[in-house]
């Protein structure tokens, strides 16, 4: 039986790509836990890269899976992802939940279904990072071609946005972007942070920066600032910008690469402070640092305005490497009360998300189908029957 007819909702969960474990993926895995028997769909999937977090689940992939893209190569397939996400036939589902920072929100639902999108950010390279992306292309012909492509992407994005029933997002900063870029209202539900993984410890001398090593993360500002200060900085993460950053790093800047959750928690708990150079939509790493009892020295924009209490659980700064160096030098990180950091982090605990996000799904179902649909979906989430009775997508590759 379907939604509104006394049966269990048939649920599809869709994500942009599943090849690693970063902030957006952590949110998606939490959604997967809320709907433990729902079908999972992603254009590409790497069980090893996602640390086996979806092992035991059925993951449906697209034709792109046959190309075996990895973390270093998947970006080269960018023009193909819209077709890949549209190749999924979701007509057999009552509820589609997409987790999107690029193309997943374009997943096509059936006429009677409800589509709820958790939007991490409108596709940054077409919207808020468009000018920087084009400026990095020195060849004028390449720049012109890319500019035209991103213009078409914007049109495609807006058309896709009109077919989503409800947008949920991670911060007020992203909420404003969704309104400006996609012309849609959204509700803020902060991402789930596993605060219980962290515990305060004795602070050492090092500072820590956790991030994907990509140009828009502005990590070179931290490298330059800590080169000048001569203080130890541990950079955790990997990405296409790693070689360039290593070439600029002085002897006090160390690259730890990718580390597991336990090692990351230990590095945060023993750090003098965490450093955030990028303007994050939310910034899970900043909350994790506070959960470990350590303050955050963060760029004063985006999600940090909502997650860091300036002067209490960290310091907000604006500008470039000079301003970051001054913020680090002037901020007495050891004077910060670890208990205040932990208490602030608990506002974003996964338990809060597990209550708030299903309420948004219920509200979307109620608007579209009435009271019975919301009750059915709620039962499906809480009792673990999110995908019972669903027909798998008719196209794509199935990985069990």
C-alpha positions as CSV (number, residue, x, y, z in Angstrom):
1,X,0.0,0.0,0.0
2,X,1.2,3.5,-0.8
3,X,1.2,6.8,1.1
4,X,-2.2,7.9,2.3
5,X,-3.7,4.3,1.9
6,X,-2.6,2.9,5.3
7,X,0.6,1.2,4.0
8,X,4.3,1.9,4.4
9,X,5.9,4.6,2.4
10,X,8.2,3.5,-0.4
11,X,11.3,5.7,0.0
12,X,14.3,6.5,-2.3
13,X,17.4,8.3,-0.9
14,X,19.5,10.1,-3.6
15,X,23.0,11.6,-3.2
16,X,25.3,13.4,-5.6
17,X,28.1,10.9,-5.4
18,X,29.3,8.4,-2.8
19,X,33.1,8.1,-3.0
20,X,34.3,9.6,0.3
21,X,33.2,10.7,3.7
22,X,32.9,14.4,4.1
23,X,30.3,16.7,5.6
24,X,27.6,16.1,3.0
25,X,28.1,12.4,3.1
26,X,27.8,12.3,6.9
27,X,24.5,14.1,6.6
28,X,23.3,11.6,4.0
29,X,24.4,8.6,6.1
30,X,22.3,10.0,9.0
31,X,19.3,10.2,6.6
32,X,20.0,6.6,5.6
33,X,19.9,5.6,9.2
34,X,16.5,7.3,9.6
35,X,15.1,5.2,6.7
36,X,17.0,1.9,7.1
37,X,15.2,-0.1,4.4
38,X,15.0,2.7,1.8
39,X,16.8,2.3,-1.5
40,X,19.9,4.3,-1.9
41,X,20.8,5.9,-5.3
42,X,23.9,7.7,-6.5
43,X,25.5,8.1,-9.9
44,X,28.7,6.6,-8.6
45,X,29.6,4.6,-5.5
46,X,32.8,3.4,-3.9
47,X,32.3,1.2,-0.9
48,X,35.9,1.5,0.2
49,X,36.0,5.2,-0.1
50,X,32.8,5.5,2.0
51,X,34.4,3.3,4.6
52,X,31.8,0.6,4.2
53,X,29.1,2.7,5.9
54,X,26.5,1.5,3.4
55,X,27.6,-2.1,3.3
56,X,24.5,-4.2,3.7
57,X,22.4,-1.7,1.9
58,X,21.3,-1.8,-1.8
59,X,23.0,1.0,-3.7
60,X,21.8,1.7,-7.2
61,X,24.2,3.5,-9.5
62,X,24.1,4.9,-13.0
63,X,25.9,4.2,-16.3
64,X,28.8,6.2,-14.9
65,X,29.7,3.4,-12.5
66,X,31.1,1.4,-15.4
67,X,33.9,4.0,-15.8
68,X,35.0,3.3,-12.2
69,X,35.6,7.0,-11.3
70,X,37.5,7.6,-8.0
71,X,38.1,10.6,-5.7
72,X,40.8,11.9,-8.1
73,X,38.9,11.5,-11.4
74,X,35.2,11.9,-10.8
75,X,35.2,15.6,-11.4
76,X,36.2,15.0,-15.0
77,X,32.8,13.5,-15.6
78,X,31.0,16.7,-14.7
79,X,29.0,17.2,-17.9
80,X,27.6,13.7,-17.6
81,X,26.1,14.0,-14.1
82,X,22.8,15.7,-15.0
83,X,22.0,12.8,-17.4
84,X,23.1,10.3,-14.8
85,X,20.8,11.6,-12.1
86,X,17.9,11.8,-14.6
87,X,18.5,8.2,-15.7
88,X,17.0,6.9,-12.4
89,X,13.4,5.9,-12.8
90,X,11.8,6.8,-9.4
91,X,8.2,6.3,-10.5
92,X,7.8,3.4,-8.1
93,X,8.4,5.5,-5.0
94,X,6.1,7.5,-2.8
95,X,8.8,9.7,-1.2
96,X,12.1,10.8,-2.7
97,X,14.7,12.4,-0.4
98,X,17.7,14.0,-2.1
99,X,20.9,15.1,-0.5
100,X,22.3,17.7,-2.9
101,X,25.2,20.1,-3.3
102,X,25.1,19.8,-7.1
103,X,22.7,17.6,-9.1
104,X,20.8,15.2,-6.8
105,X,17.9,17.7,-6.4
106,X,17.1,17.1,-10.1
107,X,16.1,13.5,-9.4
108,X,12.7,12.9,-11.1
109,X,9.9,11.7,-8.8
110,X,6.7,10.1,-9.9
111,X,3.6,12.3,-10.3
112,X,2.1,11.2,-7.0
113,X,5.4,11.2,-5.0
114,X,6.8,13.9,-2.7
115,X,10.4,15.2,-3.1
116,X,12.2,16.6,-0.1
117,X,15.7,18.0,-0.8
118,X,18.3,18.5,1.9
119,X,20.4,21.1,0.0
120,X,24.0,21.6,1.3
121,X,24.5,24.4,-1.3
122,X,23.5,25.2,-4.8
123,X,26.2,23.9,-7.1
124,X,29.0,26.2,-6.1
125,X,30.9,26.3,-9.4
126,X,27.8,27.6,-11.2
127,X,26.7,30.0,-8.5
128,X,28.8,31.5,-5.6
129,X,32.1,30.2,-6.9
130,X,31.5,30.9,-10.6
131,X,33.7,34.0,-11.0
132,X,36.6,32.4,-9.2
133,X,36.2,29.2,-11.2
134,X,36.4,31.1,-14.5
135,X,39.3,33.3,-13.3
136,X,41.4,30.1,-12.7
137,X,41.2,29.2,-16.4
138,X,43.9,31.1,-18.3
139,X,43.0,30.1,-21.8
140,X,40.3,32.5,-23.0
141,X,38.6,29.8,-25.2
142,X,38.4,27.4,-22.3
143,X,37.1,30.1,-20.1
144,X,34.4,31.1,-22.6
145,X,33.3,27.5,-23.1
146,X,33.1,26.9,-19.4
147,X,31.2,30.1,-18.8
148,X,28.6,29.0,-21.4
149,X,28.4,25.6,-19.8
150,X,27.9,27.0,-16.3
151,X,25.2,29.4,-17.7
152,X,23.3,26.4,-19.1
153,X,23.8,24.7,-15.7
154,X,22.1,27.6,-14.0
155,X,19.1,27.2,-16.2
156,X,19.0,23.5,-15.6
157,X,19.3,24.1,-11.8
158,X,16.4,26.5,-11.7
159,X,14.2,24.1,-13.7
160,X,15.1,21.3,-11.4
161,X,14.3,23.4,-8.3
162,X,10.8,24.0,-9.4
163,X,10.1,20.2,-9.2
164,X,11.2,19.9,-5.6
165,X,8.3,20.0,-3.1
166,X,10.3,21.2,-0.1
167,X,13.9,22.4,0.5
168,X,15.7,21.9,3.8
169,X,19.1,23.3,4.3
170,X,22.1,23.5,6.7
171,X,22.4,27.2,7.6
172,X,21.0,30.7,7.1
173,X,23.8,31.4,4.7
174,X,22.7,28.6,2.4
175,X,19.1,29.5,2.9
176,X,19.8,32.9,1.4
177,X,21.7,31.3,-1.5
178,X,18.8,28.9,-2.3
179,X,16.4,31.9,-2.3
180,X,18.7,34.0,-4.5
181,X,19.9,31.3,-6.9
182,X,17.1,28.9,-7.1
183,X,14.1,31.1,-6.2
184,X,12.9,28.8,-3.5
185,X,12.2,29.1,0.2
186,X,13.8,26.6,2.6
187,X,13.9,25.6,6.3
188,X,17.1,25.4,8.3
189,X,17.8,22.1,10.0
190,X,21.4,22.0,11.1
191,X,23.5,19.0,10.0
192,X,24.0,16.1,12.5
193,X,27.2,16.1,14.4
194,X,28.3,13.0,16.3
195,X,29.3,15.0,19.4
196,X,29.6,11.8,21.5
197,X,32.7,10.8,19.5
198,X,34.7,13.6,21.1
199,X,36.0,14.3,24.6
200,X,38.2,17.1,25.9
201,X,41.8,16.3,26.6
202,X,44.9,18.3,27.6
203,X,45.7,20.8,24.9
204,X,49.1,20.7,23.2
205,X,51.0,23.2,21.1
206,X,49.7,22.4,17.6
207,X,46.8,23.9,15.7
208,X,44.7,21.7,13.4
209,X,42.9,22.3,10.1
210,X,40.5,19.6,8.8
211,X,39.4,20.1,5.2
212,X,39.4,18.8,1.7
213,X,42.4,20.3,0.0
214,X,40.7,22.3,-2.7
215,X,41.3,25.9,-3.9
216,X,38.1,27.3,-2.7
217,X,38.9,26.3,0.9
218,X,41.6,29.0,1.0
219,X,44.0,26.8,2.9
220,X,47.0,28.7,1.6
221,X,46.0,31.5,4.0
222,X,46.7,29.2,6.9
223,X,49.9,27.9,5.4
224,X,51.2,31.5,4.9
225,X,50.0,32.6,8.4
226,X,51.7,29.7,10.2
227,X,54.8,30.0,8.1
228,X,55.1,33.6,9.5
229,X,54.2,32.7,13.0
230,X,56.4,29.6,13.2
231,X,53.8,27.8,15.1
232,X,52.9,24.1,14.4
233,X,49.9,23.5,12.2
234,X,48.6,20.0,11.3
235,X,46.5,19.9,8.1
236,X,44.2,16.9,7.9
237,X,42.7,15.9,4.5
238,X,43.6,15.4,0.9
239,X,42.5,16.8,-2.5
240,X,43.7,18.3,-5.8
241,X,45.4,21.3,-4.1
242,X,47.7,19.2,-2.0
243,X,50.9,19.5,-4.1
244,X,50.5,23.3,-4.4
245,X,50.0,23.7,-0.7
246,X,53.0,21.4,0.2
247,X,55.2,23.5,-2.0
248,X,54.3,26.6,0.0
249,X,54.5,25.1,3.4
250,X,57.3,25.8,5.9
251,X,58.8,23.4,8.4
252,X,56.1,24.0,11.0
253,X,53.3,23.0,8.7
254,X,52.6,19.2,8.6
255,X,50.2,17.4,6.2
256,X,48.6,14.3,7.9
257,X,46.6,13.2,4.9
258,X,43.3,11.4,5.4
259,X,42.9,10.0,8.9
260,X,40.1,7.9,10.5
261,X,37.6,9.3,12.9
262,X,39.4,8.3,16.0
263,X,42.7,9.9,14.9
264,X,40.8,13.1,13.9
265,X,39.1,13.2,17.3
266,X,42.5,12.9,19.0
267,X,44.1,15.6,16.9
268,X,41.2,18.0,17.7
269,X,41.1,17.2,21.4
270,X,44.8,17.9,21.9
271,X,45.0,21.0,19.6
272,X,45.4,24.4,20.9
273,X,42.7,25.5,18.5
274,X,41.1,24.5,15.2
275,X,41.6,26.8,12.2
276,X,38.9,27.3,9.5
277,X,39.9,29.4,6.5
278,X,37.0,28.6,4.1
279,X,33.6,30.2,4.2
280,X,31.6,27.1,4.9
281,X,27.9,26.7,4.4
282,X,27.8,25.1,7.8
283,X,31.2,23.6,8.8
284,X,30.9,20.3,10.7
285,X,34.7,20.4,11.5
286,X,34.2,23.6,13.6
287,X,31.5,21.9,15.6
288,X,33.5,18.8,16.1
289,X,36.4,20.8,17.4
290,X,34.1,22.4,20.0
291,X,32.7,19.0,20.9
292,X,36.3,18.1,21.7
293,X,36.5,21.1,24.0
294,X,38.7,23.2,21.8
295,X,38.0,26.7,20.4
296,X,37.8,27.6,16.7
297,X,39.6,30.4,14.8
298,X,37.3,30.8,11.8
299,X,36.7,33.1,8.9
300,X,33.8,35.3,10.1
301,X,31.3,34.4,7.4
302,X,28.9,31.7,6.4
303,X,28.1,28.9,8.9
304,X,30.7,30.0,11.4
305,X,28.5,32.9,12.3
306,X,26.0,30.3,13.6
307,X,28.3,27.7,15.1
308,X,31.1,29.8,16.8
309,X,30.4,32.2,19.6
310,X,33.0,34.9,19.1
311,X,35.1,35.5,22.1
312,X,33.5,32.5,24.0
313,X,34.1,29.4,21.9
314,X,36.5,30.9,19.4
315,X,37.6,33.9,17.4
316,X,36.1,35.1,14.1
317,X,38.4,37.0,11.7
318,X,38.1,38.6,8.3
319,X,40.6,39.2,5.6
320,X,43.7,37.3,4.4
321,X,46.8,35.7,5.8
322,X,47.9,38.8,7.8
323,X,44.5,38.9,9.6
324,X,44.6,35.2,10.3
325,X,48.1,35.4,11.7
326,X,47.0,38.3,14.0
327,X,43.9,36.4,15.1
328,X,46.0,33.4,16.1
329,X,48.7,35.5,17.8
330,X,46.2,37.6,19.8
331,X,43.7,34.9,20.8
332,X,44.5,33.1,24.1
333,X,43.1,29.7,23.1
334,X,44.1,28.1,26.4
335,X,41.9,30.6,28.3
336,X,38.7,29.3,26.6
337,X,36.5,27.1,28.8
338,X,36.3,23.6,27.2
339,X,32.9,23.1,28.9
340,X,31.5,26.2,27.0
341,X,32.7,24.7,23.7
342,X,31.1,21.3,24.5
343,X,27.8,22.9,25.5
344,X,27.7,25.0,22.3
345,X,28.5,21.9,20.1
346,X,25.6,20.0,21.7
347,X,23.1,22.4,19.9
348,X,24.1,20.5,16.7
349,X,24.1,17.0,18.0
350,X,22.7,14.2,15.8
351,X,19.8,13.7,18.1
352,X,18.5,17.2,17.2
353,X,18.7,16.4,13.5
354,X,16.9,13.0,14.0
355,X,13.9,14.9,15.5
356,X,13.9,17.9,13.2
357,X,14.5,16.4,9.8
358,X,11.6,13.9,9.9
359,X,9.3,16.7,10.9
360,X,10.1,18.5,7.7
361,X,9.5,15.4,5.7
362,X,6.2,14.9,7.5
363,X,5.2,18.6,6.8
364,X,6.0,18.1,3.1
365,X,3.9,15.0,2.9
366,X,1.1,16.7,4.8
367,X,1.0,19.6,2.3
368,X,0.9,17.2,-0.6
369,X,-1.1,14.2,0.5
370,X,-2.7,14.9,3.9
371,X,-2.5,13.5,7.4
372,X,-2.4,9.8,6.5
373,X,0.7,10.2,4.3
374,X,2.7,11.9,7.1
375,X,1.7,9.2,9.6
376,X,2.7,6.5,7.2
377,X,6.1,8.0,6.4
378,X,6.7,8.6,10.1
379,X,6.0,4.9,10.8
380,X,8.3,3.9,8.0
381,X,11.2,6.0,9.4
382,X,10.8,5.0,13.0
383,X,10.1,1.4,12.5
384,X,12.7,0.7,9.8
385,X,10.3,0.1,6.9
386,X,11.3,3.1,4.7
387,X,11.7,1.1,1.5
388,X,9.4,-1.8,1.9
389,X,7.6,-2.7,-1.4
390,X,9.6,-0.2,-3.5
391,X,10.5,-1.2,-7.1
392,X,14.2,-0.6,-7.8
393,X,15.1,1.9,-10.5
394,X,14.8,0.4,-14.0
395,X,18.1,1.7,-15.2
396,X,21.6,1.8,-13.7
397,X,23.9,-0.7,-12.0
398,X,22.9,-2.4,-8.8
399,X,25.6,-2.9,-6.2
400,X,24.7,-5.0,-3.2
